[in-house]
Amino acid sequence: MPPSIPKGTRDFTPEQVNRRNYIFDTIRKVFVAFGYQPIETPAMENLSTLTGKYGDEGDKLLFKILNNGDFLDKADADALAARDSSRLAPSIAKRGLRYDLTVPFARFVVMYQHEITFPFKRYQIQPVWRADRPQKGRYQEFYQCDVDVVGSDSLYYEAELVQIYDSVFHKLGLPVAIKLNNRKVLSGIAEVAGIADRFVEMTVAIDKLDKIGIEGVRTEMLGRGIDATSVAIIEDILQITTIDALKTRLAASETGAKGVEELETVFDYLSLAPVHNEVRFDVTLARGLSYYTGCIFEVAAKGAQMGSIGGGGRYDNLTGVFGLKGVSGVGVSFGAERIYDVMLELGLFPDDAAAGLQVLFVAFDEATHRYAFQALSQLRAAGINADLYPKPVKLAKQMEYANKRNVPYVVVVGSEEMAQGQYTLKNMQSGEQERVDLAGLLHCLRERG
């Protein structure tokens, strides 16, 4: 049988990893600049931690890990005989792979509440797993880059998270639209439509708007038992494009009016500082995860056919389920896999993003090979990513290797260079060459690195 990997997962070549690290490093630097601290959590969590936090559809996508040893020893015999997987699962699997980074973060906050300082601002860059159907931009294993703050209900943080999105995508050179809405607004829509008790069914349907269109949303809401009159009211409100118009439409709902007020506050903060990308209100933004309670965010790339490349929102009750009540939080996530795919499609990676190696030394004979090795050590000590071709074989073969490695610079070392204490630095893109001594070589590579 030929080697293979599980569906929905991928291997990454050195070139791909370097590009991905370019994205991760850019995101990480922005997180740190805004005062966020790093944490990490295990790939596995107890299923009791994960279940019930993502809604019914999210729970179905949890990867479950079979208990150690004879996992059938304590299996629910009735469920096994009935082939009822939903009843059987709790008796044979106590752990699962994390679905996202937010719920584990809430668990982390509760466990370490006496060791962290509130408001606690954290970032986390780790893989997550979802048993979703693989397709373009959707994988079963993928990285999330999360940034959250807990311990404050200040809407200043909503504005800050928008700024973080804006800063990251500006630095990556990827134009985006940053969309905002509020779950209280959606609750207000449900109240105005007379279906407050069918709020979840409504939001699950609206969350699919980009995929199935307004007619599909209408069909799904009707299929979920929402009456035609209410559906018509909801459709009408979903056409609204301004917060002022929404305020009038939701005046009869105290919850909806509160959501509008929160949106106004966030946009007021954002008016005080310039942004590079489009930031707009979108009443159709729903975010299907059930733990959101306030402002919600979603980011779409411009110029590419791709779903959201980021999203998040405020969650007032998430730590409460783990025993710590009254601690509000808000956060957003960057979809690193989709960002990578979009940047590759649009050709937005810098030429050197795929090349982890800055310079390669090539030598003509054993003596010059040793001379190059001496300089190589000093370049590495100076923080320059450098390598030396292992043997002084034909120059054409060494240069071919440099080209395949996409090395931006090659240092050619011959007997003449060695005799003069110099090196020939070649720009592999332009073909330009210059003779420099070691100090000059270090200076050039630092300036151009």
ZAZA-122542 format. One record per residue (C-alpha): residue in one letter; x, y, z. Coordinates in pm, whole numbers, padded with zeros to 5 digits, always signed. Example, Ala and Ser with C-alpha at 12.3 -4.5 7.8 and 13.67 -1.06 7.14 Angstrom:
a+01230-00450+00780s+01367-00106+00714
END
This chain:
m+00000+00000+00000p+00145+00340-00097p+00197+00591+00187s-00085+00837+00252i-00216+01083+00510p-00568+01124+00654k-00813+01324+00446g-00835+01689+00537t-00471+01702+00647r-00161+01816+00459d+00216+01787+00454f+00412+02109+00407t+00735+02143+00213p+01014+02369+00343e+00902+02640+00100q+00545+02621+00227v+00651+02617+00591n+00863+02929+00537r+00566+03108+00383r+00339+02996+00665n+00594+03117+00919y+00594+03452+00741i+00220+03473+00816f+00257+03348+01174d+00547+03585+01247t+00356+03884+01110i+00050+03799+01319r+00257+03731+01631k+00440+04065+01608v+00110+04254+01591f-00031+04059+01886v+00275+04143+02095a+00266+04509+01987f-00089+04533+02125g+00017+04392+02461y-00103+04031+02434q+00080+03741+02603p+00132+03386+02466i-00013+03069+02613e-00045+02710+02486t-00299+02439+02571p-00298+02061+02500a-00412+01919+02167m-00650+01700+02369e-00919+01823+02602n-01171+01632+02810l-01488+01591+02604s-01680+01738+02896t-01484+02059+02833l-01569+02069+02462t-01924+01941+02426g-02217+02178+02449k-02010+02487+02364y-02041+02497+01985g-02407+02420+01925d-02546+02091+01795e-02374+02118+01457g-02039+02201+01612d-02060+01909+01856k-02103+01673+01562l-01765+01785+01426l-01564+01699+01738f-01291+01439+01689k-01320+01190+01975i-01026+00987+02109l-01091+00628+02214n-01012+00544+02575n-00678+00373+02639g-00655-00005+02642d-00971-00209+02589f-01205+00079+02515l-01502-00157+02485d-01456-00289+02838k-01679-00021+02987a-01886+00049+02679d-02260+00107+02711a-02382-00241+02614d-02733-00127+02518a-02600+00152+02299l-02351-00087+02139a-02620-00344+02067a-02844-00075+01921r-02555+00069+01718d-02641+00409+01867s-02314+00599+01823s-02430+00913+02004r-02512+00714+02319l-02209+00490+02284a-01948+00764+02244p-01942+00891+02607s-01866+00543+02737i-01572+00473+02503a-01422+00820+02459k-01349+01067+02739r-01120+01296+02542g-01129+01482+02213l-00909+01697+01992r-00973+02066+02047y-01224+02219+01805d-01102+02573+01854l-00877+02770+02088t-01147+02976+02262v-01313+02710+02477p-00976+02570+02596f-00878+02929+02674a-01189+02973+02890r-01098+02652+03072f-00741+02782+03113v-00862+03111+03262v-01071+02930+03523m-00787+02695+03619y-00530+02975+03648q-00754+03259+03767h-00538+03322+04073e-00215+03335+03872i-00312+03575+03592t-00385+03947+03598f-00720+04073+03471p-00791+04203+03216f-00590+03911+03080k-00480+03957+02718r-00357+03638+02553y-00266+03511+02210q-00236+03151+02097i-00114+03002+01768q-00181+02627+01754p-00360+02365+01540v-00724+02262+01586w-00924+01973+01444r-01276+01949+01300a-01445+01647+01142d-01572+01860+00856r-01600+01760+00490p-01271+01867+00327q-01298+02117+00044k-01121+02428-00083g-01020+02637+00216r-01162+02385+00464y-00945+02124+00631q-00982+01879+00919e-00653+01992+01071f-00561+02358+01057y-00398+02635+01254q-00580+02912+01432c-00420+03231+01550d-00634+03361+01835v-00620+03679+02036d-00854+03731+02332v-00900+03947+02638v-01103+03841+02942g-01197+04028+03256s-01345+04343+03104d-01669+04434+02929s-01522+04753+02782l-01614+04796+02416y-01273+04954+02369y-01145+04600+02321e-01385+04538+02031a-01233+04839+01858e-00881+04717+01942l-00950+04378+01784v-01065+04550+01467q-00737+04743+01470i-00545+04417+01511y-00721+04269+01209d-00654+04586+01013s-00286+04599+01111v-00212+04233+01031f-00375+04235+00690h-00218+04569+00603k+00127+04429+00686l+00053+04117+00480g-00056+04334+00187l-00393+04157+00174p-00695+04390+00130v-00994+04275+00335a-01341+04375+00448i-01386+04362+00827k-01754+04309+00908l-01923+04372+01243n-02258+04283+01390n-02395+04203+01736r-02570+03893+01865k-02805+04122+02060v-02909+04268+01725l-02990+03919+01605s-03187+03854+01924g-03372+04178+01857i-03456+04061+01505a-03596+03737+01647e-03804+03933+01900v-03939+04175+01640a-04025+03878+01419g-04206+03712+01709i-03977+03408+01724a-03757+03478+02027d-03784+03108+02114r-03647+03010+01771f-03337+03232+01789v-03089+02948+01736e-03275+02812+01434m-03280+03160+01282t-02909+03233+01335v-02799+02891+01206a-02991+02962+00885i-02864+03320+00848d-02507+03203+00905k-02534+03009+00578l-02639+03312+00372d-02309+03337+00180k-02331+02969+00085i-02699+02920+00002g-02829+03272-00070i-03139+03441+00065e-03374+03188-00096g-03184+02905+00068v-03200+03084+00404r-03575+03131+00359t-03621+02762+00279e-03410+02656+00577m-03598+02881+00822l-03932+02752+00696g-03798+02399+00724r-03695+02466+01083g-04052+02559+01174i-04037+02940+01149d-04364+03067+01003a-04378+03254+00673t-04481+03588+00830s-04182+03587+01060v-03953+03483+00776a-04074+03781+00571i-03999+04021+00860i-03651+03873+00900e-03579+03898+00528d-03684+04262+00531i-03450+04347+00818l-03162+04161+00651q-03177+04418+00369i-03078+04700+00608t-02729+04842+00548t-02694+05121+00807i-02699+05126+01186d-02936+05425+01187a-03196+05235+00985l-03151+04931+01209k-03204+05142+01520t-03546+05246+01397r-03641+04892+01295l-03543+04741+01633a-03678+05019+01856a-03941+04785+01997s-03677+04539+02122e-03479+04635+02432t-03218+04369+02355g-03190+04477+01992a-03156+04844+02090k-02874+04750+02328g-02695+04572+02045v-02726+04878+01823e-02590+05097+02102e-02286+04870+02142l-02217+04884+01769e-02237+05263+01775t-01983+05275+02058v-01737+05052+01871f-01763+05255+01551d-01720+05573+01756y-01388+05439+01890l-01281+05342+01539s-01353+05692+01411l-01074+05822+01636a-00795+05627+01463p-00735+05562+01092v-00765+05213+00944h-00631+05082+00614n-00907+04835+00529e-01282+04855+00486v-01469+04823+00818r-01846+04799+00793f-02162+04696+00971d-02331+04382+00829v-02669+04286+00974t-02650+03944+00801l-02340+03843+00995a-02449+03572+01241r-02148+03356+01344g-02299+03016+01418l-02118+02939+01743s-02363+02955+02030y-02134+03108+02293y-02124+03459+02139t-02332+03717+02327g-02230+04059+02196c-02031+04206+01907i-01925+03958+01640f-01661+03993+01369e-01583+03836+01034v-01314+03909+00776a-01339+03846+00402a-01052+03875+00156k-01102+04102-00142g-01021+03973-00489a-01039+03602-00400q-01312+03340-00394m-01276+03227-00035g-01494+03208+00274s-01413+03405+00586i-01045+03426+00679g-01110+03545+01032g-01387+03583+01285g-01478+03608+01649g-01687+03790+01903r-01772+03863+02264y-01870+03586+02500d-02006+03684+02843n-02083+03338+02977l-01811+03105+02855t-01602+03089+03173g-01922+03056+03373v-01975+02700+03255f-01640+02613+03413g-01731+02775+03746l-01606+03134+03704k-01905+03363+03656g-01914+03731+03571v-01597+03730+03358s-01663+03872+03015g-01434+03803+02722v-01390+03897+02358g-01159+03764+02093v-01095+03698+01727s-00921+03431+01526f-00716+03438+01206g-00770+03147+00965a-00407+03088+00876e-00476+02816+00617r-00717+03030+00420i-00493+03334+00450y-00210+03126+00304d-00425+03003+00015v-00549+03354-00065m-00201+03508-00052l-00066+03234-00278e-00353+03281-00523l-00302+03658-00535g+00079+03639-00544l+00120+03842-00224f+00412+03659-00064p+00742+03851-00082d+01002+03684-00304d+01215+03587-00005a+00925+03458+00208a+00971+03104+00077a+01348+03103+00122g+01464+03041+00476l+01824+03055+00355q+01969+03401+00289v+02302+03308+00140l+02492+03003+00013f+02869+02978-00010v+03019+02793-00308a+03388+02710-00339f+03625+02592-00613d+03858+02358-00421e+03936+02222-00076a+04137+02528+00032t+03867+02778-00064h+03605+02547+00088r+03779+02580+00425y+03814+02955+00375a+03438+02976+00309f+03364+02762+00616q+03550+03011+00834a+03338+03301+00703l+03021+03092+00725s+03059+03056+01100q+03089+03432+01143l+02779+03501+00934r+02577+03256+01139a+02704+03411+01460a+02580+03746+01328g+02227+03605+01283i+02240+03556+00906n+02091+03232+00771a+02383+03090+00575d+02500+02758+00437l+02793+02608+00246y+02769+02354-00034p+02919+02038+00121k+03187+01972-00141p+03377+02187-00394v+03229+02010-00696k+03167+02170-01036l+03042+02527-00994a+02741+02463-01221k+02616+02193-00988q+02653+02417-00683m+02469+02703-00856e+02192+02467-00965y+02145+02374-00599a+02129+02744-00505n+01859+02802-00767k+01652+02507-00646r+01676+02638-00291n+01565+02984-00409v+01859+03139-00229p+01864+03516-00289y+02246+03549-00259v+02545+03329-00336v+02899+03393-00215v+03155+03264-00465v+03496+03183-00318g+03792+03117-00547s+04168+03129-00503e+04180+03497-00604e+03917+03594-00345m+04099+03394-00077a+04434+03552-00160q+04285+03903-00125g+04074+03824+00184q+03755+03893-00013y+03435+03731-00136t+03224+03766-00450l+02861+03833-00355k+02611+03751-00630n+02247+03863-00636m+02069+03560-00781q+01773+03761-00903s+01952+04045-01082g+02279+03865-01156e+02481+04156-01018q+02812+04076-00848e+03042+04271-00616r+03368+04204-00435v+03362+04267-00060d+03564+04181+00248l+03407+04004+00544a+03287+04326+00706g+03137+04437+00376l+02972+04096+00329l+02812+04117+00672h+02694+04473+00605c+02543+04388+00264l+02355+04085+00390r+02223+04268+00696e+02104+04561+00480r+01937+04338+00222g+01822+04056+00450
END
